[in-house]
Amino acid sequence: MKPTKSYAHLLTGLDGFNQTIEGQWGLRKIVVQQTETHSEGGSKLPKPITQVTALAVIQNPWIGHGTDCELINSPQRIAARLAKLLSERILAVTGGAGAIQAFGKGAIIGESGELEHGAAIIHTPYFASNLRSVFEGDAVISFADTRGPAGEILVVPLCEKRTGVVRDYYQTVRVSIPDAPRPEEIVLVAAASTGQRPFPRVGDRTTDRLIDTSLMNGATE
């Protein structure tokens, strides 16, 4: 499955109005979380795998406006700006897009908001396509979202950035911020990994054997 065309050109000139946009949308903090895995199952990895997440905490501007509130046009500028801010943090850790092999995105919506409020940002081309372009990927970005109080945990799936369907790259990252989101905030998440799962060995669609229906344990009855 291939995404729509790149929107990388939208990043041009974003630095010129960053303070205005960040002020308007109440950007409270950016949090970067990093995990380096050096061994798994008692065996040392040939090369450490780094998973990085960058999270932005912003005010939810749609609180109290009802489910008929317009959500298509208003997030465009902040979505593009957030994609830039978060991707820059991740690239600073990985050393560049070439090191990134898998990516994901997500949102945690404060308890006074709708799930759709997070979707209004992370599912726009201004956010997702910019992340994809900066990370030099082609696949649709896997995602997760939830609503909850400050400290809520979100498990974000990551997929291989070129095709999205390489099984060895299926992995997750867990993110949370102790004091976010507040009820009227949204936490936006960008995530990346520099490698596969540790010691992947379950094969993929090209190596799976034909299904033996006698082993389906009643599923075909």
Secondary structure, DSSP 8 states (H G I E B T S, - for coil): -------GGGGTTGGGGHHHHHHHTT--EEEEEEEEEEEETTEEEEEEEEEEEEEEEEE-TTTTS-TTS--SSTTHHHHHHHHHHHHHHHHHHHSSGGG--EEEEEEEE-TTS-HHHHHHHHTSIIIIIHHHHHTT--S--EEEEEE-STT--EEEEEEETTTS--GGG-EEEEE-BTTB--TTEEEEEEEEESS-SSS--S--TTT-----GGGSTTTT-
